[in-house]
Structures are given as C-alpha cells and as structure tokens.
Amino acid sequence: MMEMIQSFLTKVKECNHVRSLLNKEDCLLVHFICGQQNIEVILKNGECTLLHDPSESFIKCEIYGDEETVEQLLSGERKLRFLMQNGRLQVMASFRTLLLLEALFYLTKIDTKSLNII
C-alpha cells in the first residue's frame, strides 16, 4: 500500500495541471485506512506529501476500504464515487472535497504494472 501511495505522490509532483488544483485548497489531510494500515497524506500549497507534522490544523478526509479497492482508486482503474456507490469505500468528507479527490486520483493514474502490485 505504501508503494502505491508513494507512486501517487510522485505522480502529483510530476503533473503541473494537477498541482494547480491543490493551490485552491487551504490544507487537506487524507487519511487512508486499509485494515491495519493507516497512511496520512497532506495536500497543501500545491504539494502532496506524507504527513510529518501532526500539530497543524487540517480539513480532514477519511477513506476506508480494503487494500485492493484503494489500489483501484489510486491507479485510476475505478473512480472514487463509483467505489462509494458500490459500497466498496467509505469516505468521510464534504462533497467539494470528494470532487477534488476524484479529480486528483483520476488525473494521476498510476501504472500498476511497473509496481508489480495488481
């Protein structure tokens, strides 16, 4: 899972058109919860990184799902709202945040064949 998250972060850094979406957000914390794994990603000032300073104040979003489903989301294989509607993901976030995340995940499709994950 961490490898998929790292690939997503790298892809966001490579895509200027995606980073421009993040400039409009003050600060968003996306908390991925997959079984025993908890990974927090911060979206701030056009950047997307792993959370290192838990003392900052963030708008929080939580995504619950199994590892395979989260990998489908991060790879762009399935859209966020599709996975939610089918009950495969549970997401705690505002609708505006959902739309932003769906755009980010879709625009940063990861080539999972190069990761040897899926």
C-alpha positions as CSV (number, residue, x, y, z in Angstrom):
1,M,0.0,0.0,0.0
2,M,2.8,2.4,0.9
3,E,4.4,1.9,-2.5
4,M,1.1,2.9,-4.2
5,I,0.8,6.0,-2.0
6,Q,4.4,7.0,-2.8
7,S,3.7,6.5,-6.6
8,F,0.6,8.7,-6.3
9,L,2.6,11.4,-4.5
10,T,5.3,11.2,-7.2
11,K,2.8,11.4,-10.0
12,V,1.1,14.5,-8.4
13,K,4.5,16.2,-8.2
14,E,5.1,15.5,-11.9
15,C,1.7,16.9,-13.1
16,N,1.6,20.7,-13.0
17,H,-2.1,20.7,-14.1
18,V,-2.9,18.5,-11.1
19,R,-0.9,20.6,-8.7
20,S,-2.8,23.7,-9.8
21,L,-5.9,22.1,-8.4
22,L,-4.2,21.9,-5.0
23,N,-3.4,25.6,-4.9
24,K,-7.0,26.4,-4.3
25,E,-7.2,24.2,-1.2
26,D,-6.1,25.6,2.2
27,C,-4.9,22.4,3.7
28,L,-6.4,18.9,3.4
29,L,-5.5,15.8,5.3
30,V,-6.5,12.5,3.5
31,H,-6.4,9.6,5.9
32,F,-6.3,6.2,4.2
33,I,-7.5,3.3,6.5
34,C,-7.0,-0.1,5.0
35,G,-7.3,-2.9,7.6
36,Q,-4.3,-2.4,9.9
37,Q,-2.6,0.2,7.7
38,N,-3.1,3.9,8.3
39,I,-1.5,6.4,6.0
40,E,-2.0,10.1,6.1
41,V,-1.3,12.4,3.1
42,I,-1.4,16.1,3.2
43,L,-2.5,18.4,0.3
44,K,-1.2,21.9,0.9
45,N,0.1,24.8,-1.3
46,G,0.1,22.8,-4.5
47,E,2.0,19.9,-2.9
48,C,1.0,16.4,-1.9
49,T,3.2,14.7,0.8
50,L,3.1,12.2,3.6
51,L,2.1,13.9,6.9
52,H,5.1,14.7,9.0
53,D,3.8,17.4,11.4
54,P,0.6,16.3,13.1
55,S,0.4,19.6,15.1
56,E,-1.0,21.6,12.1
57,S,-4.8,22.1,11.6
58,F,-6.3,20.5,8.6
59,I,-9.6,19.8,6.9
60,K,-9.8,16.1,7.3
61,C,-11.0,13.4,5.0
62,E,-11.0,9.7,5.8
63,I,-11.1,6.9,3.2
64,Y,-11.9,3.4,4.5
65,G,-11.6,0.3,2.3
66,D,-9.6,-2.8,1.7
67,E,-6.2,-2.6,0.1
68,E,-7.3,-3.9,-3.3
69,T,-10.1,-1.2,-3.6
70,V,-7.8,1.6,-2.5
71,E,-5.3,0.4,-5.1
72,Q,-8.0,0.6,-7.8
73,L,-8.7,4.1,-6.7
74,L,-5.1,5.2,-6.7
75,S,-4.4,3.6,-10.1
76,G,-7.4,5.3,-11.6
77,E,-9.0,2.0,-12.5
78,R,-12.1,2.9,-10.6
79,K,-13.5,6.4,-9.7
80,L,-14.0,7.4,-6.1
81,R,-17.7,8.0,-6.2
82,F,-18.2,4.7,-8.1
83,L,-16.5,2.8,-5.4
84,M,-18.5,4.6,-2.8
85,Q,-21.8,3.9,-4.5
86,N,-21.0,0.2,-4.7
87,G,-20.2,0.1,-1.0
88,R,-16.5,-0.7,-1.6
89,L,-15.2,2.5,0.0
90,Q,-16.5,4.6,2.8
91,V,-15.4,8.3,2.7
92,M,-15.9,11.0,5.3
93,A,-15.6,14.3,3.5
94,S,-17.6,17.2,2.1
95,F,-18.9,16.8,-1.4
96,R,-16.5,19.5,-2.6
97,T,-13.6,17.5,-1.2
98,L,-14.9,14.3,-2.8
99,L,-14.9,16.0,-6.2
100,L,-11.3,17.3,-5.7
101,L,-10.1,13.9,-4.6
102,E,-11.8,12.2,-7.5
103,A,-10.1,14.5,-10.0
104,L,-6.7,14.0,-8.3
105,F,-6.9,10.2,-8.4
106,Y,-8.3,10.1,-11.9
107,L,-5.7,12.6,-13.3
108,T,-2.8,10.9,-11.7
109,K,-3.4,7.3,-12.9
110,I,-0.5,5.1,-11.7
111,D,0.9,2.4,-14.0
112,T,0.5,-0.5,-11.6
113,K,2.3,-2.9,-14.0
114,S,5.6,-1.1,-13.2
115,L,4.9,-1.5,-9.5
116,N,4.1,-5.3,-9.8
117,I,1.1,-4.8,-7.4
118,I,-2.0,-5.6,-9.4
